[in-house]
Amino acid sequence: MRQTLAILFLLATPASAAEPPPLPEYRAPRAPTPPRIDGRLDDPAWAAAPLAGDFVFTWFKAGTREQTRARLTPSATAAFPRTTASS
């Protein structure tokens, strides 16, 4: 009986079950000095941080989409996130 159930389970399982896509990777080089937190985005630490984007928001159903971009600048003592969104 167990053998029959195992065979039925294998037959019911898709043979080509899709593998999930690999997770994106983001590497943030350490900033020699932390960015100034002054509301301006012209600090050299922000310019040196790589851009992350193409975020997927699974809850989005309708409306105007905004492009969200982020940068992360770690220093010796903290990590500083920066995000911007535009339509």
Biopython code that builds the backbone (N, CA, C, O; Angstrom):
import numpy as np
from Bio.PDB.StructureBuilder import StructureBuilder

atoms = [
    (1, "MET", "N", (0.820, -1.197, 0.000)),
    (1, "MET", "CA", (0.000, 0.000, 0.000)),
    (1, "MET", "C", (0.872, 1.272, 0.000)),
    (1, "MET", "O", (0.616, 2.208, -0.758)),
    (2, "ARG", "N", (1.908, 1.290, 0.866)),
    (2, "ARG", "CA", (2.798, 2.467, 0.905)),
    (2, "ARG", "C", (3.501, 2.682, -0.422)),
    (2, "ARG", "O", (3.694, 3.816, -0.861)),
    (3, "GLN", "N", (3.880, 1.586, -1.054)),
    (3, "GLN", "CA", (4.567, 1.691, -2.335)),
    (3, "GLN", "C", (3.640, 2.301, -3.387)),
    (3, "GLN", "O", (4.078, 3.109, -4.205)),
    (4, "THR", "N", (2.372, 1.921, -3.370)),
    (4, "THR", "CA", (1.399, 2.468, -4.313)),
    (4, "THR", "C", (1.207, 3.962, -4.069)),
    (4, "THR", "O", (1.128, 4.733, -5.026)),
    (5, "LEU", "N", (1.130, 4.391, -2.792)),
    (5, "LEU", "CA", (0.978, 5.806, -2.477)),
    (5, "LEU", "C", (2.194, 6.606, -2.922)),
    (5, "LEU", "O", (2.060, 7.719, -3.430)),
    (6, "ALA", "N", (3.378, 6.039, -2.731)),
    (6, "ALA", "CA", (4.590, 6.728, -3.153)),
    (6, "ALA", "C", (4.620, 6.904, -4.665)),
    (6, "ALA", "O", (5.025, 7.958, -5.155)),
    (7, "ILE", "N", (4.204, 5.903, -5.398)),
    (7, "ILE", "CA", (4.181, 5.993, -6.856)),
    (7, "ILE", "C", (3.153, 7.027, -7.305)),
    (7, "ILE", "O", (3.420, 7.815, -8.212)),
    (8, "LEU", "N", (1.973, 7.027, -6.672)),
    (8, "LEU", "CA", (0.951, 8.014, -7.020)),
    (8, "LEU", "C", (1.441, 9.431, -6.719)),
    (8, "LEU", "O", (1.172, 10.357, -7.484)),
    (9, "PHE", "N", (2.154, 9.601, -5.615)),
    (9, "PHE", "CA", (2.690, 10.919, -5.270)),
    (9, "PHE", "C", (3.692, 11.368, -6.316)),
    (9, "PHE", "O", (3.666, 12.525, -6.737)),
    (10, "LEU", "N", (4.570, 10.481, -6.742)),
    (10, "LEU", "CA", (5.553, 10.834, -7.757)),
    (10, "LEU", "C", (4.903, 11.162, -9.089)),
    (10, "LEU", "O", (5.373, 12.043, -9.809)),
    (11, "LEU", "N", (3.834, 10.469, -9.422)),
    (11, "LEU", "CA", (3.144, 10.752, -10.674)),
    (11, "LEU", "C", (2.402, 12.089, -10.610)),
    (11, "LEU", "O", (2.247, 12.760, -11.630)),
    (12, "ALA", "N", (1.947, 12.474, -9.428)),
    (12, "ALA", "CA", (1.208, 13.729, -9.277)),
    (12, "ALA", "C", (2.133, 14.933, -9.196)),
    (12, "ALA", "O", (1.685, 16.063, -9.388)),
    (13, "THR", "N", (3.416, 14.718, -8.916)),
    (13, "THR", "CA", (4.382, 15.808, -8.802)),
    (13, "THR", "C", (4.921, 16.135, -10.185)),
    (13, "THR", "O", (5.365, 15.233, -10.896)),
    (14, "PRO", "N", (4.895, 17.410, -10.587)),
    (14, "PRO", "CA", (5.439, 17.753, -11.911)),
    (14, "PRO", "C", (6.910, 17.359, -12.015)),
    (14, "PRO", "O", (7.698, 17.591, -11.098)),
    (15, "ALA", "N", (7.255, 16.772, -13.126)),
    (15, "ALA", "CA", (8.638, 16.337, -13.325)),
    (15, "ALA", "C", (9.577, 17.515, -13.508)),
    (15, "ALA", "O", (10.754, 17.443, -13.154)),
    (16, "SER", "N", (9.054, 18.595, -14.059)),
    (16, "SER", "CA", (9.913, 19.756, -14.306)),
    (16, "SER", "C", (9.542, 20.890, -13.355)),
    (16, "SER", "O", (9.286, 22.015, -13.785)),
    (17, "ALA", "N", (9.517, 20.587, -12.073)),
    (17, "ALA", "CA", (9.215, 21.640, -11.093)),
    (17, "ALA", "C", (10.252, 22.745, -11.243)),
    (17, "ALA", "O", (11.456, 22.504, -11.162)),
    (18, "ALA", "N", (9.770, 23.941, -11.460)),
    (18, "ALA", "CA", (10.674, 25.064, -11.727)),
    (18, "ALA", "C", (11.483, 25.414, -10.486)),
    (18, "ALA", "O", (10.952, 25.540, -9.382)),
    (19, "GLU", "N", (12.751, 25.564, -10.698)),
    (19, "GLU", "CA", (13.632, 26.017, -9.620)),
    (19, "GLU", "C", (13.424, 27.506, -9.420)),
    (19, "GLU", "O", (13.279, 28.246, -10.393)),
    (20, "PRO", "N", (13.408, 27.954, -8.182)),
    (20, "PRO", "CA", (13.275, 29.401, -7.989)),
    (20, "PRO", "C", (14.506, 30.114, -8.536)),
    (20, "PRO", "O", (15.608, 29.564, -8.509)),
    (21, "PRO", "N", (14.323, 31.331, -9.030)),
    (21, "PRO", "CA", (15.482, 32.055, -9.558)),
    (21, "PRO", "C", (16.460, 32.375, -8.434)),
    (21, "PRO", "O", (16.056, 32.492, -7.277)),
    (22, "PRO", "N", (17.728, 32.514, -8.758)),
    (22, "PRO", "CA", (18.701, 32.830, -7.710)),
    (22, "PRO", "C", (18.419, 34.205, -7.121)),
    (22, "PRO", "O", (17.942, 35.106, -7.812)),
    (23, "LEU", "N", (18.715, 34.351, -5.856)),
    (23, "LEU", "CA", (18.525, 35.644, -5.207)),
    (23, "LEU", "C", (19.538, 36.643, -5.732)),
    (23, "LEU", "O", (20.694, 36.293, -5.969)),
    (24, "PRO", "N", (19.113, 37.881, -5.914)),
    (24, "PRO", "CA", (20.073, 38.890, -6.373)),
    (24, "PRO", "C", (21.124, 39.153, -5.300)),
    (24, "PRO", "O", (20.882, 38.970, -4.108)),
    (25, "GLU", "N", (22.268, 39.576, -5.745)),
    (25, "GLU", "CA", (23.369, 39.845, -4.821)),
    (25, "GLU", "C", (23.750, 41.312, -4.925)),
    (25, "GLU", "O", (23.789, 41.877, -6.018)),
    (26, "TYR", "N", (24.026, 41.919, -3.796)),
    (26, "TYR", "CA", (24.413, 43.330, -3.756)),
    (26, "TYR", "C", (25.647, 43.444, -2.883)),
    (26, "TYR", "O", (25.640, 43.020, -1.728)),
    (27, "ARG", "N", (26.678, 44.001, -3.419)),
    (27, "ARG", "CA", (27.908, 44.209, -2.656)),
    (27, "ARG", "C", (28.119, 45.702, -2.483)),
    (27, "ARG", "O", (28.123, 46.462, -3.451)),
    (28, "ALA", "N", (28.291, 46.101, -1.251)),
    (28, "ALA", "CA", (28.474, 47.520, -0.946)),
    (28, "ALA", "C", (29.875, 47.722, -0.381)),
    (28, "ALA", "O", (30.177, 47.247, 0.714)),
    (29, "PRO", "N", (30.726, 48.417, -1.115)),
    (29, "PRO", "CA", (32.061, 48.681, -0.580)),
    (29, "PRO", "C", (31.982, 49.639, 0.605)),
    (29, "PRO", "O", (31.140, 50.537, 0.642)),
    (30, "ARG", "N", (32.849, 49.437, 1.546)),
    (30, "ARG", "CA", (32.879, 50.293, 2.736)),
    (30, "ARG", "C", (33.331, 51.701, 2.372)),
    (30, "ARG", "O", (34.309, 51.897, 1.650)),
    (31, "ALA", "N", (32.595, 52.666, 2.890)),
    (31, "ALA", "CA", (32.946, 54.072, 2.644)),
    (31, "ALA", "C", (34.073, 54.480, 3.586)),
    (31, "ALA", "O", (34.046, 54.118, 4.762)),
    (32, "PRO", "N", (35.069, 55.230, 3.092)),
    (32, "PRO", "CA", (36.149, 55.666, 3.976)),
    (32, "PRO", "C", (35.637, 56.605, 5.073)),
    (32, "PRO", "O", (36.157, 56.618, 6.189)),
    (33, "THR", "N", (34.619, 57.382, 4.738)),
    (33, "THR", "CA", (33.975, 58.246, 5.740)),
    (33, "THR", "C", (32.471, 58.115, 5.564)),
    (33, "THR", "O", (32.005, 57.952, 4.437)),
    (34, "PRO", "N", (31.699, 58.180, 6.640)),
    (34, "PRO", "CA", (30.241, 58.090, 6.511)),
    (34, "PRO", "C", (29.685, 59.276, 5.728)),
    (34, "PRO", "O", (30.268, 60.361, 5.748)),
    (35, "PRO", "N", (28.560, 59.076, 5.036)),
    (35, "PRO", "CA", (27.967, 60.210, 4.322)),
    (35, "PRO", "C", (27.364, 61.212, 5.302)),
    (35, "PRO", "O", (26.969, 60.860, 6.413)),
    (36, "ARG", "N", (27.304, 62.470, 4.863)),
    (36, "ARG", "CA", (26.601, 63.474, 5.664)),
    (36, "ARG", "C", (25.109, 63.190, 5.554)),
    (36, "ARG", "O", (24.591, 62.982, 4.457)),
    (37, "ILE", "N", (24.431, 63.181, 6.671)),
    (37, "ILE", "CA", (22.983, 62.987, 6.675)),
    (37, "ILE", "C", (22.363, 64.376, 6.765)),
    (37, "ILE", "O", (22.055, 64.869, 7.850)),
    (38, "ASP", "N", (22.187, 64.996, 5.597)),
    (38, "ASP", "CA", (21.695, 66.370, 5.561)),
    (38, "ASP", "C", (20.551, 66.545, 4.552)),
    (38, "ASP", "O", (20.142, 67.668, 4.259)),
    (39, "GLY", "N", (20.048, 65.441, 4.032)),
    (39, "GLY", "CA", (18.950, 65.521, 3.073)),
    (39, "GLY", "C", (19.402, 65.729, 1.635)),
    (39, "GLY", "O", (18.592, 65.617, 0.714)),
    (40, "ARG", "N", (20.664, 66.025, 1.428)),
    (40, "ARG", "CA", (21.211, 66.184, 0.076)),
    (40, "ARG", "C", (21.866, 64.871, -0.339)),
    (40, "ARG", "O", (22.379, 64.131, 0.500)),
    (41, "LEU", "N", (21.843, 64.596, -1.610)),
    (41, "LEU", "CA", (22.374, 63.316, -2.093)),
    (41, "LEU", "C", (23.651, 63.490, -2.900)),
    (41, "LEU", "O", (23.971, 62.653, -3.743)),
    (42, "ASP", "N", (24.383, 64.574, -2.647)),
    (42, "ASP", "CA", (25.583, 64.845, -3.429)),
    (42, "ASP", "C", (26.878, 64.464, -2.707)),
    (42, "ASP", "O", (27.968, 64.801, -3.169)),
    (43, "ASP", "N", (26.760, 63.768, -1.583)),
    (43, "ASP", "CA", (27.938, 63.357, -0.831)),
    (43, "ASP", "C", (28.742, 62.325, -1.624)),
    (43, "ASP", "O", (28.144, 61.450, -2.250)),
    (44, "PRO", "N", (30.063, 62.397, -1.618)),
    (44, "PRO", "CA", (30.887, 61.414, -2.352)),
    (44, "PRO", "C", (30.640, 59.967, -1.919)),
    (44, "PRO", "O", (30.792, 59.052, -2.728)),
    (45, "ALA", "N", (30.266, 59.748, -0.673)),
    (45, "ALA", "CA", (29.995, 58.376, -0.226)),
    (45, "ALA", "C", (28.804, 57.788, -0.978)),
    (45, "ALA", "O", (28.807, 56.598, -1.295)),
    (46, "TRP", "N", (27.782, 58.603, -1.272)),
    (46, "TRP", "CA", (26.636, 58.103, -2.033)),
    (46, "TRP", "C", (27.031, 57.827, -3.477)),
    (46, "TRP", "O", (26.587, 56.835, -4.056)),
    (47, "ALA", "N", (27.847, 58.675, -4.062)),
    (47, "ALA", "CA", (28.256, 58.483, -5.452)),
    (47, "ALA", "C", (29.056, 57.198, -5.633)),
    (47, "ALA", "O", (29.004, 56.579, -6.697)),
    (48, "ALA", "N", (29.784, 56.799, -4.619)),
    (48, "ALA", "CA", (30.607, 55.584, -4.706)),
    (48, "ALA", "C", (29.807, 54.308, -4.472)),
    (48, "ALA", "O", (30.264, 53.222, -4.827)),
    (49, "ALA", "N", (28.628, 54.422, -3.884)),
    (49, "ALA", "CA", (27.819, 53.229, -3.576)),
    (49, "ALA", "C", (27.135, 52.714, -4.843)),
    (49, "ALA", "O", (26.567, 53.503, -5.598)),
    (50, "PRO", "N", (27.183, 51.399, -5.086)),
    (50, "PRO", "CA", (26.513, 50.856, -6.269)),
    (50, "PRO", "C", (24.993, 50.969, -6.140)),
    (50, "PRO", "O", (24.447, 50.951, -5.037)),
    (51, "LEU", "N", (24.334, 51.084, -7.271)),
    (51, "LEU", "CA", (22.891, 51.242, -7.335)),
    (51, "LEU", "C", (22.215, 49.872, -7.322)),
    (51, "LEU", "O", (22.650, 48.955, -8.018)),
    (52, "ALA", "N", (21.163, 49.738, -6.537)),
    (52, "ALA", "CA", (20.340, 48.525, -6.532)),
    (52, "ALA", "C", (18.955, 48.924, -7.018)),
    (52, "ALA", "O", (18.436, 49.972, -6.634)),
    (53, "GLY", "N", (18.376, 48.115, -7.834)),
    (53, "GLY", "CA", (17.058, 48.441, -8.367)),
    (53, "GLY", "C", (16.349, 47.196, -8.838)),
    (53, "GLY", "O", (16.701, 46.089, -8.432)),
    (54, "ASP", "N", (15.354, 47.361, -9.688)),
    (54, "ASP", "CA", (14.523, 46.262, -10.188)),
    (54, "ASP", "C", (13.877, 45.497, -9.045)),
    (54, "ASP", "O", (13.849, 44.267, -9.042)),
    (55, "PHE", "N", (13.357, 46.242, -8.073)),
    (55, "PHE", "CA", (12.677, 45.602, -6.958)),
    (55, "PHE", "C", (11.323, 45.070, -7.422)),
    (55, "PHE", "O", (10.685, 45.649, -8.300)),
    (56, "VAL", "N", (10.897, 43.968, -6.824)),
    (56, "VAL", "CA", (9.610, 43.361, -7.144)),
    (56, "VAL", "C", (8.716, 43.497, -5.923)),
    (56, "VAL", "O", (9.046, 43.011, -4.841)),
    (57, "PHE", "N", (7.596, 44.154, -6.103)),
    (57, "PHE", "CA", (6.630, 44.321, -5.018)),
    (57, "PHE", "C", (5.441, 43.419, -5.321)),
    (57, "PHE", "O", (4.619, 43.739, -6.180)),
    (58, "THR", "N", (5.347, 42.306, -4.626)),
    (58, "THR", "CA", (4.317, 41.305, -4.923)),
    (58, "THR", "C", (2.918, 41.789, -4.593)),
    (58, "THR", "O", (1.948, 41.232, -5.107)),
    (59, "TRP", "N", (2.782, 42.794, -3.763)),
    (59, "TRP", "CA", (1.455, 43.274, -3.378)),
    (59, "TRP", "C", (0.895, 44.289, -4.382)),
    (59, "TRP", "O", (-0.282, 44.641, -4.296)),
    (60, "PHE", "N", (1.702, 44.761, -5.323)),
    (60, "PHE", "CA", (1.255, 45.777, -6.278)),
    (60, "PHE", "C", (0.243, 45.172, -7.238)),
    (60, "PHE", "O", (0.515, 44.151, -7.870)),
    (61, "LYS", "N", (-0.916, 45.796, -7.346)),
    (61, "LYS", "CA", (-1.962, 45.282, -8.243)),
    (61, "LYS", "C", (-2.290, 46.256, -9.371)),
    (61, "LYS", "O", (-2.463, 45.830, -10.514)),
    (62, "ALA", "N", (-2.379, 47.558, -9.075)),
    (62, "ALA", "CA", (-2.767, 48.520, -10.110)),
    (62, "ALA", "C", (-2.281, 49.905, -9.723)),
    (62, "ALA", "O", (-1.904, 50.161, -8.579)),
    (63, "GLY", "N", (-2.302, 50.791, -10.710)),
    (63, "GLY", "CA", (-1.916, 52.169, -10.451)),
    (63, "GLY", "C", (-0.583, 52.491, -11.095)),
    (63, "GLY", "O", (-0.019, 51.686, -11.837)),
    (64, "THR", "N", (-0.097, 53.666, -10.804)),
    (64, "THR", "CA", (1.173, 54.115, -11.352)),
    (64, "THR", "C", (2.321, 53.479, -10.578)),
    (64, "THR", "O", (2.368, 53.541, -9.349)),
    (65, "ARG", "N", (3.228, 52.878, -11.300)),
    (65, "ARG", "CA", (4.401, 52.284, -10.663)),
    (65, "ARG", "C", (5.492, 53.330, -10.554)),
    (65, "ARG", "O", (5.689, 54.141, -11.459)),
    (66, "GLU", "N", (6.187, 53.302, -9.449)),
    (66, "GLU", "CA", (7.339, 54.178, -9.261)),
    (66, "GLU", "C", (8.599, 53.327, -9.269)),
    (66, "GLU", "O", (8.637, 52.252, -8.670)),
    (67, "GLN", "N", (9.620, 53.811, -9.946)),
    (67, "GLN", "CA", (10.904, 53.116, -9.952)),
    (67, "GLN", "C", (11.615, 53.419, -8.645)),
    (67, "GLN", "O", (11.905, 54.577, -8.345)),
    (68, "THR", "N", (11.891, 52.405, -7.885)),
    (68, "THR", "CA", (12.589, 52.566, -6.611)),
    (68, "THR", "C", (14.036, 52.150, -6.800)),
    (68, "THR", "O", (14.324, 51.096, -7.367)),
    (69, "ARG", "N", (14.931, 52.982, -6.324)),
    (69, "ARG", "CA", (16.368, 52.688, -6.385)),
    (69, "ARG", "C", (16.935, 52.851, -4.986)),
    (69, "ARG", "O", (16.460, 53.673, -4.202)),
    (70, "ALA", "N", (17.938, 52.074, -4.688)),
    (70, "ALA", "CA", (18.536, 52.143, -3.360)),
    (70, "ALA", "C", (20.049, 52.064, -3.462)),
    (70, "ALA", "O", (20.603, 51.507, -4.409)),
    (71, "ARG", "N", (20.684, 52.625, -2.480)),
    (71, "ARG", "CA", (22.134, 52.522, -2.310)),
    (71, "ARG", "C", (22.386, 52.246, -0.846)),
    (71, "ARG", "O", (21.654, 52.728, 0.018)),
    (72, "LEU", "N", (23.412, 51.477, -0.565)),
    (72, "LEU", "CA", (23.789, 51.180, 0.810)),
    (72, "LEU", "C", (25.263, 51.514, 0.966)),
    (72, "LEU", "O", (26.104, 51.045, 0.198)),
    (73, "THR", "N", (25.563, 52.319, 1.957)),
    (73, "THR", "CA", (26.939, 52.728, 2.206)),
    (73, "THR", "C", (27.326, 52.348, 3.624)),
    (73, "THR", "O", (26.963, 53.047, 4.570)),
    (74, "PRO", "N", (28.057, 51.254, 3.788)),
    (74, "PRO", "CA", (28.516, 50.917, 5.131)),
    (74, "PRO", "C", (29.793, 51.688, 5.475)),
    (74, "PRO", "O", (30.626, 51.964, 4.611)),
    (75, "SER", "N", (29.920, 52.020, 6.739)),
    (75, "SER", "CA", (31.172, 52.620, 7.222)),
    (75, "SER", "C", (31.734, 51.673, 8.270)),
    (75, "SER", "O", (31.253, 50.548, 8.400)),
    (76, "ALA", "N", (32.712, 52.092, 8.997)),
    (76, "ALA", "CA", (33.305, 51.235, 10.021)),
    (76, "ALA", "C", (32.349, 51.000, 11.184)),
    (76, "ALA", "O", (32.500, 50.020, 11.913)),
    (77, "THR", "N", (31.366, 51.880, 11.373)),
    (77, "THR", "CA", (30.503, 51.769, 12.550)),
    (77, "THR", "C", (29.021, 51.589, 12.260)),
    (77, "THR", "O", (28.267, 51.222, 13.162)),
    (78, "ALA", "N", (28.579, 51.834, 11.031)),
    (78, "ALA", "CA", (27.143, 51.756, 10.735)),
    (78, "ALA", "C", (26.920, 51.536, 9.245)),
    (78, "ALA", "O", (27.848, 51.656, 8.444)),
    (79, "ALA", "N", (25.677, 51.212, 8.878)),
    (79, "ALA", "CA", (25.282, 51.116, 7.475)),
    (79, "ALA", "C", (24.233, 52.189, 7.208)),
    (79, "ALA", "O", (23.307, 52.376, 7.998)),
    (80, "PHE", "N", (24.385, 52.887, 6.093)),
    (80, "PHE", "CA", (23.525, 54.009, 5.760)),
    (80, "PHE", "C", (22.736, 53.689, 4.492)),
    (80, "PHE", "O", (23.318, 53.642, 3.408)),
    (81, "PRO", "N", (21.418, 53.468, 4.605)),
    (81, "PRO", "CA", (20.614, 53.225, 3.394)),
    (81, "PRO", "C", (20.121, 54.538, 2.804)),
    (81, "PRO", "O", (19.881, 55.509, 3.522)),
    (82, "ARG", "N", (19.976, 54.551, 1.497)),
    (82, "ARG", "CA", (19.420, 55.702, 0.786)),
    (82, "ARG", "C", (18.473, 55.153, -0.259)),
    (82, "ARG", "O", (18.847, 54.246, -1.003)),
    (83, "THR", "N", (17.266, 55.668, -0.339)),
    (83, "THR", "CA", (16.321, 55.238, -1.375)),
    (83, "THR", "C", (15.746, 56.458, -2.079)),
    (83, "THR", "O", (15.610, 57.532, -1.493)),
    (84, "THR", "N", (15.417, 56.266, -3.336)),
    (84, "THR", "CA", (14.722, 57.288, -4.117)),
    (84, "THR", "C", (13.650, 56.575, -4.937)),
    (84, "THR", "O", (13.820, 55.420, -5.327)),
    (85, "ALA", "N", (12.557, 57.268, -5.189)),
    (85, "ALA", "CA", (11.481, 56.716, -6.014)),
    (85, "ALA", "C", (11.028, 57.790, -6.981)),
    (85, "ALA", "O", (10.925, 58.964, -6.624)),
    (86, "SER", "N", (10.760, 57.376, -8.207)),
    (86, "SER", "CA", (10.265, 58.315, -9.214)),
    (86, "SER", "C", (9.322, 57.580, -10.140)),
    (86, "SER", "O", (9.487, 56.385, -10.387)),
    (87, "SER", "N", (8.342, 58.289, -10.649)),
    (87, "SER", "CA", (7.374, 57.662, -11.569)),
    (87, "SER", "C", (7.757, 57.922, -13.001)),
    (87, "SER", "O", (7.065, 57.475, -13.916)),
]
sb = StructureBuilder()
sb.init_structure("model")
sb.init_model(0)
sb.init_chain("A")
sb.init_seg("    ")
for serial, (resi, resn, name, xyz) in enumerate(atoms, 1):
    if name == "N":
        sb.init_residue(resn, " ", resi, " ")
    sb.init_atom(name, np.array(xyz, "f"), 0.0, 1.0, " ", f" {name:<3s}", serial, name[0])
structure = sb.get_structure()
